[in-house]
Amino acid sequence: MKETVFVSAEADIETLNGLAMQYYHAPMEGITGYLYRNAQKDYFRQPDKYFTPFIVPNGNRGLNHRERNDVAPEHNQGMYTVPQIMTNSAEDFLKTCQELKGLGYEEVNLNLGCPSGTVVAKKRGAGFLAYPRQLEEFLEQIFEKTDMQISVKTRLGIEDAEEFYPILEIYNKYSLKELIIHPRVQKDFYKNAPHMEVFGEAIRNCPHDICYNGDLFTVIALLKFQKAYPQVKKVMIGRGFLANPGFLDVAYGGCVTKEQLHAFHEQLLAGYTEVMSGDTNVLFKMKELWFYMIRMFEDADREARKIRKSQKLSEYKEIVRRLFQEKALMVPEYLQF
């Protein structure tokens, strides 16, 4: 395989070196489990924190098999992992915290940002923001009854960004570890531009450490954000990391090679093959990742279609082998999602 590198157009001009920033890896349900996190850590510069896909407590039941595997200490060695919890029940949240503390965790994250319609219909994720009185009662109970550090990942509201101002007043009453803001409303999902004017107001009116999340797909976008908001010292990157697991390598002036990316892919594929049964289940997981990662390859639409249509692992492996062999890596000025 010919050595090919993936570098930022601005990597030789400006990098993140010297900036006192922290970089977080956003959770993505179905993709960023412990197998993914370990592969990313093993081959690329790792972020300061990984956040797990959300845990949904279910009454008296503790962590299920998948959730326990994902947060098991032996699966998270050498990385700072923060379990994310999504619920509107203070009792369930506290029970989950107790179980996670027994595994050695001292910090958890509350998901108030998921825009999924099924989640919102159950008053979870961003849907909980429509009930500020209940949200405040919930926060009052969890901060009173646990000594774990709690951060919050939030959207601005349901339909209008102006909804965020009274919500922020609620957050300001509690000792949050940090407030991670995705400045869209639930109805935006991942479309429309983030409401940066409201984010700017939040910076000026929030006593907590603020972390920004949203549309930082490229190193250029990250650098522009840091110039615009130098007071924000934490950012959470989601789709940018999924497209390029070596995002921070490039951001710090380094590069990503096809050899690295191929080794990352092979470790992840081997992990899924070991823990899952049947070609269909393994292929489903890999296809989810390729929806993002295919953007690293030049002129790879045909290969992307072949990956999506593949039905057998042997077929899939041959498609991916030829992709790595024949296609060059690239950095588009803007990634489209």
C-alpha positions in Angstrom: 0.0 0.0 0.0 1.5 3.3 -1.1 2.2 5.8 1.6 -0.4 8.5 1.4 -1.0 11.3 3.9 -4.0 13.2 4.9 -3.1 16.8 6.0 -4.9 20.0 6.6 -4.6 22.8 4.0 -3.6 25.1 6.9 -1.5 22.6 8.8 1.8 24.1 7.8 0.5 27.7 8.5 -1.3 27.4 11.8 -1.9 24.6 14.3 -3.3 24.2 17.7 0.1 24.1 19.3 0.4 26.6 22.2 -3.4 26.9 22.7 -4.5 25.8 26.2 -7.5 23.9 24.9 -9.3 20.7 25.7 -10.8 18.5 23.0 -13.7 16.1 23.6 -15.0 13.2 21.5 -18.7 13.4 21.2 -20.8 10.3 21.6 -22.6 8.7 18.7 -25.1 6.0 19.4 -24.1 2.8 17.6 -20.6 3.9 16.6 -18.4 5.3 19.4 -18.5 2.3 21.8 -15.5 1.0 23.6 -14.2 -0.9 20.5 -14.2 2.3 18.5 -12.6 4.4 21.3 -9.8 1.9 21.9 -9.0 1.7 18.1 -9.0 5.5 17.9 -6.7 5.8 20.9 -4.3 3.1 19.7 -3.6 4.8 16.3 -4.3 8.5 16.6 -3.9 11.4 19.0 -6.7 10.9 21.6 -8.9 13.6 22.9 -8.9 14.8 26.5 -12.3 13.1 27.1 -14.4 10.5 25.4 -18.2 10.5 26.1 -20.0 7.2 25.9 -23.2 6.7 23.9 -26.0 7.4 26.3 -27.2 5.0 29.0 -31.0 5.0 29.4 -31.9 3.8 32.9 -35.0 1.5 33.1 -36.6 1.5 36.5 -35.1 -1.0 38.9 -32.9 -2.6 36.2 -29.2 -1.8 36.4 -26.9 -1.4 33.4 -27.7 -3.9 30.7 -25.0 -6.1 29.1 -24.1 -3.7 26.3 -24.0 -0.7 28.7 -21.9 -2.5 31.3 -19.5 -3.7 28.6 -19.1 -0.2 27.3 -18.2 1.3 30.6 -16.3 -1.6 32.1 -13.0 -0.3 33.4 -11.0 -3.0 31.5 -12.5 -1.7 28.3 -11.5 1.9 29.0 -7.9 1.8 30.2 -5.6 4.6 29.2 -8.4 7.0 28.4 -10.6 9.5 30.2 -14.1 8.2 29.7 -17.3 10.0 30.8 -20.5 7.9 30.9 -23.5 9.8 29.5 -27.0 9.3 31.0 -30.3 10.1 29.4 -33.4 10.1 31.6 -36.0 12.4 33.2 -36.2 10.4 36.4 -33.9 11.6 39.2 -34.3 8.3 41.0 -33.1 6.4 37.9 -30.2 8.9 37.3 -29.0 8.5 40.9 -29.2 4.7 40.8 -27.1 4.7 37.6 -24.6 7.1 39.2 -24.3 4.7 42.2 -23.6 1.8 39.8 -21.1 3.8 37.8 -19.3 5.0 40.9 -18.9 1.4 42.0 -17.0 0.9 38.7 -14.7 3.7 39.6 -16.2 6.7 37.8 -16.3 10.1 39.4 -17.9 12.1 36.5 -21.1 11.6 34.5 -22.8 13.6 31.8 -26.5 14.4 31.5 -27.9 14.2 27.9 -30.3 17.1 27.3 -29.4 17.4 23.7 -30.6 14.3 21.7 -33.1 15.6 19.1 -34.5 12.2 18.1 -38.3 12.2 17.8 -38.8 9.0 19.8 -36.5 10.3 22.6 -38.2 13.7 22.7 -41.7 12.1 22.8 -40.6 10.4 26.1 -39.5 13.8 27.6 -35.8 12.7 27.4 -32.8 14.3 25.8 -33.7 17.7 24.3 -37.4 16.9 25.0 -36.9 17.5 28.7 -36.1 21.2 27.9 -39.8 21.7 27.2 -40.5 21.2 30.9 -38.3 23.7 32.7 -40.1 23.3 36.1 -39.7 19.5 36.1 -36.1 19.9 34.8 -35.3 22.2 37.7 -36.8 19.7 40.2 -34.8 17.0 38.6 -31.5 18.9 38.9 -32.3 19.9 42.5 -32.6 16.2 43.4 -29.5 14.9 41.6 -27.2 17.6 42.8 -28.4 17.2 46.4 -28.1 13.4 46.5 -24.8 12.5 44.7 -21.3 13.7 45.1 -20.3 12.7 41.6 -19.3 15.5 39.2 -22.1 16.2 36.7 -21.8 17.9 33.4 -24.7 18.7 31.1 -24.9 18.5 27.3 -27.7 20.7 26.1 -29.5 22.2 23.1 -31.1 25.6 23.3 -34.7 24.6 23.4 -37.3 23.0 21.3 -38.4 25.5 18.6 -36.9 28.9 19.4 -33.3 29.7 20.5 -34.7 32.4 22.8 -36.0 29.5 25.0 -32.4 29.1 26.2 -32.3 32.1 28.4 -34.6 30.9 31.2 -33.1 27.4 30.8 -29.6 28.9 31.3 -30.8 30.5 34.5 -31.8 27.1 35.8 -28.3 25.7 34.9 -26.7 28.6 36.7 -28.2 27.5 40.0 -26.2 24.3 40.2 -22.5 23.3 40.4 -22.1 21.8 37.0 -18.7 20.3 36.1 -19.2 22.0 32.7 -21.9 23.0 30.3 -21.6 21.6 26.8 -23.7 23.7 24.5 -24.9 22.6 21.0 -26.5 25.9 19.9 -29.3 24.5 17.9 -32.9 23.8 19.0 -34.5 20.3 18.8 -36.5 21.1 15.7 -33.2 21.9 13.8 -31.9 18.4 14.3 -28.5 18.8 12.6 -29.7 21.3 9.9 -29.7 25.1 9.8 -26.9 27.2 11.1 -26.1 27.1 14.9 -27.4 30.1 16.8 -24.1 31.6 17.6 -25.5 34.9 18.9 -27.3 32.9 21.7 -24.1 31.0 22.3 -22.2 34.3 22.7 -24.8 35.4 25.2 -24.4 32.2 27.1 -20.6 32.8 27.4 -21.3 36.2 28.9 -24.0 35.0 31.4 -22.8 31.6 32.6 -20.5 31.0 35.6 -19.7 27.5 34.5 -16.9 26.2 32.2 -18.5 26.1 28.7 -17.7 23.6 26.0 -18.9 24.3 22.5 -20.3 21.5 20.2 -21.5 21.9 16.7 -20.3 21.8 13.0 -16.5 21.6 13.7 -16.0 19.3 10.8 -12.6 20.5 9.7 -9.4 21.9 11.3 -10.0 25.1 9.4 -13.5 25.4 11.0 -11.9 24.7 14.4 -9.3 27.4 14.0 -11.9 29.9 12.9 -14.0 29.1 16.0 -11.1 29.6 18.3 -10.3 32.9 16.8 -13.9 34.0 17.2 -14.3 32.7 20.7 -10.9 32.7 22.4 -12.4 32.6 25.8 -13.9 29.2 25.2 -11.3 26.6 26.1 -13.2 23.4 25.5 -14.8 22.0 22.3 -16.6 18.8 21.6 -16.1 17.3 18.1 -18.5 14.7 16.7 -18.9 14.2 13.0 -15.4 15.7 12.4 -13.9 12.8 14.4 -16.0 10.2 12.8 -15.0 11.4 9.3 -11.3 11.5 10.4 -10.3 9.7 13.6 -7.0 11.4 13.3 -8.6 14.9 13.5 -6.4 16.0 16.3 -3.2 14.7 14.6 -3.9 17.0 11.7 -5.0 19.8 13.9 -1.7 19.8 15.7 0.2 20.0 12.4 0.8 16.3 11.9 -0.7 13.9 9.3 -2.8 10.8 8.9 -1.5 8.0 6.7 -3.5 5.3 4.9 -1.5 2.8 6.9 -2.8 4.3 10.1 -6.3 4.5 8.9 -6.2 0.9 7.5 -4.8 -0.4 10.8 -7.6 1.4 12.7 -10.2 -0.1 10.4 -8.8 -3.6 10.8 -8.7 -3.4 14.6 -12.3 -2.2 14.7 -13.5 -4.8 12.2 -11.7 -7.6 14.2 -13.3 -6.4 17.4 -16.8 -6.4 16.0 -16.2 -9.8 14.4 -15.1 -11.2 17.8 -18.1 -9.9 19.9 -20.9 -10.0 17.3 -22.4 -13.0 15.5 -23.1 -13.1 11.8 -21.9 -11.0 8.8 -25.1 -8.8 8.9 -24.5 -7.5 12.4 -20.8 -6.7 11.8 -21.5 -5.1 8.4 -24.2 -2.9 9.9 -21.7 -1.5 12.4 -19.0 -0.9 9.8 -21.4 0.7 7.3 -22.5 3.2 10.0 -18.8 4.3 10.3 -18.2 4.5 6.6 -21.1 6.9 6.2 -18.7 9.4 7.7 -15.2 8.1 7.0 -15.7 7.7 3.2 -15.3 11.5 3.0 -11.5 11.0 3.6 -11.1 9.4 0.2 -11.0 11.2 -3.2 -13.6 10.2 -5.8 -15.0 7.3 -3.7 -18.7 7.6 -4.4 -18.7 4.3 -6.3 -16.9 2.5 -3.4 -19.3 4.0 -0.9 -22.2 2.5 -2.8 -20.5 -0.9 -3.0 -19.9 -0.8 0.8 -23.6 0.1 1.4 -24.8 -2.8 -0.8 -22.3 -5.4 0.5 -24.0 -8.5 2.1 -21.0 -10.7 3.0 -17.9 -9.9 5.0 -15.7 -11.4 2.3 -17.2 -9.1 -0.3 -16.9 -6.1 2.1 -13.3 -6.8 2.8 -12.4 -6.9 -0.8 -14.1 -3.6 -1.5 -12.3 -1.9 1.4 -8.9 -3.5 0.4 -9.3 -2.0 -3.1 -10.4 1.4 -1.7 -7.3 1.7 0.4 -5.1 0.5 -2.4 -6.5 2.7 -5.2 -7.9 5.9 -3.7 -6.0 8.8 -2.3 -6.8 10.6 1.0 -8.0 14.1 0.8 -9.2 17.0 2.9 -12.1 18.9 1.4 -12.3 22.5 2.4 -15.7 21.8 3.8 -17.3 18.5 4.7 -21.0 18.1 3.9 -23.2 16.3 6.3 
